[in-house]
Protein backbone atom coordinates (compact mmCIF):
# COMPACT_ATOMS: atom_id res chain seq x y z
CA UNK A 1 0.00 0.00 0.00
CA UNK A 2 1.93 2.96 -1.29
CA UNK A 3 -0.06 4.64 -4.06
CA UNK A 4 1.79 7.05 -6.31
CA UNK A 5 -0.59 9.88 -5.41
CA UNK A 6 1.01 9.99 -1.95
CA UNK A 7 4.43 10.67 -3.47
CA UNK A 8 5.77 14.21 -3.57
CA UNK A 9 7.89 15.57 -6.41
CA UNK A 10 11.02 14.98 -4.33
CA UNK A 11 10.22 11.24 -4.16
CA UNK A 12 9.17 11.21 -0.52
CA UNK A 13 5.76 9.95 0.44
CA UNK A 14 3.57 11.45 3.13
CA UNK A 15 4.74 8.97 5.75
CA UNK A 16 8.36 9.98 5.13
CA UNK A 17 7.35 13.61 5.65
CA UNK A 18 5.43 12.73 8.83
CA UNK A 19 8.49 10.96 10.23
CA UNK A 20 10.70 13.91 9.32
CA UNK A 21 8.66 16.12 11.65
CA UNK A 22 5.61 17.28 9.69
CA UNK A 23 3.41 15.65 12.34
CA UNK A 24 4.57 15.67 15.95
CA UNK A 25 4.23 12.25 17.60
CA UNK A 26 3.93 10.37 14.31
CA UNK A 27 3.69 7.13 16.28
CA UNK A 28 0.26 8.24 17.53
CA UNK A 29 -0.82 8.82 13.92
CA UNK A 30 0.26 5.31 13.00
CA UNK A 31 -1.46 3.76 16.04
CA UNK A 32 -4.69 5.62 15.27
CA UNK A 33 -4.72 4.24 11.73
CA UNK A 34 -3.94 0.72 12.95
CA UNK A 35 -6.93 0.89 15.27
CA UNK A 36 -9.20 2.48 12.66
CA UNK A 37 -8.54 -0.08 9.94
CA UNK A 38 -8.64 -3.04 12.32
CA UNK A 39 -11.95 -2.04 13.89
CA UNK A 40 -13.75 -1.24 10.65
CA UNK A 41 -12.51 -4.16 8.52
CA UNK A 42 -15.53 -6.42 9.14
CA UNK A 43 -18.05 -3.75 8.14
CA UNK A 44 -16.23 -1.98 5.34
CA UNK A 45 -13.34 -3.27 3.23
CA UNK A 46 -12.44 -6.60 4.83
CA UNK A 47 -8.97 -7.87 4.00
CA UNK A 48 -8.04 -4.58 2.31
CA UNK A 49 -8.43 -2.74 5.62
CA UNK A 50 -6.38 -5.37 7.45
CA UNK A 51 -3.62 -4.89 4.86
CA UNK A 52 -3.76 -1.14 5.49
CA UNK A 53 -3.53 -1.74 9.25
CA UNK A 54 -0.52 -4.02 8.63
CA UNK A 55 1.14 -1.32 6.53
CA UNK A 56 0.81 1.19 9.36
CA UNK A 57 2.03 -1.39 11.88
CA UNK A 58 5.09 -2.09 9.73
CA UNK A 59 5.78 1.66 9.47
CA UNK A 60 5.41 2.03 13.24
CA UNK A 61 7.85 -0.83 13.87
CA UNK A 62 10.43 0.65 11.49
CA UNK A 63 9.99 4.10 13.04
CA UNK A 64 10.38 2.75 16.59
CA UNK A 65 13.46 0.72 15.61
CA UNK A 66 15.08 3.76 14.00
CA UNK A 67 14.22 5.96 16.97
CA UNK A 68 15.59 3.43 19.46
CA UNK A 69 18.77 3.06 17.41
CA UNK A 70 19.20 6.84 17.25
CA UNK A 71 18.74 7.18 21.02
CA UNK A 72 21.26 4.39 21.61
CA UNK A 73 23.84 6.06 19.36
CA UNK A 74 23.40 9.41 21.14
CA UNK A 75 23.81 7.76 24.55
CA UNK A 76 26.93 5.92 23.34
CA UNK A 77 28.47 9.16 22.02
CA UNK A 78 27.71 10.96 25.29
CA UNK A 79 29.25 8.11 27.28
CA UNK A 80 32.38 8.18 25.14
CA UNK A 81 32.66 11.95 25.50
CA UNK A 82 32.16 12.71 21.79
N, C-alpha and C positions, 0 to 999 in steps of 0.2 A: 504494500500500500504506500505508494509514493508517486501520486499523479503529477504529471508535468506542470499542471497549472499551479502547483505549490512552489515551483522553482522560480527564483528571482533571476534577473539577467546576469548576476555574478556567479550563478551556479548553485548558490545556497538554497535550501528549502526553508520553509517557515520554522521547522523544528530546530534547524541549525541557528537561525536568528534568535529563537527563544532561548536556546542554551547560551548564546553569546551575550545575553543580558537584556534582550528586548522585553521579556517578561520576568519580573522578579519571582523567585521561587518556582521555577519551571517544573520542579518535581511535583508540585501541587497541581499544576495544569495536566501533567501526564496522569496522575492518580485520578483526577476528576474524570478524564476521558476513559480510563480503564473501567471505572465504576459505571459510567453512563452506558458504554457499549455492552458491558456484561449484563447489566440489569435489563436493558431493553431488547436483548437479542431474541427472546422467545416471542415477543409481540411485534417485532418490526422486521429486521433483516436476517435473522437466524445466524447461520455460519459466517456470513459477511461481517456482522457486528462483532463476533468473537475474534475474527481475524484482525479487525481494527483494534480491539482491546489488546490483543497479543502484540500488535505493532507498537502501541504505546507502552506496554510493559517492557518490551525489548529496548525501547528508547530510554525508559527510566533506568533499567539495569545498566546500560552503557553509560548514562549520565552519572549515576551513582558510583560506578567503578572509576570513571575518570576523575570525579571529584575526590574520591577517597585516595586515589593515587597522587593527585596534586597536593592534597593535605599532607600525605606521608612525605613527599619530596620536600615540602616547605619545612616540616619538622626536622627532617634529616639535615637540611642545610643549616637551620638554626642551631642544631646540636653540634654540628661540625664547625660552627663559627663563620660560615660563608656569608 
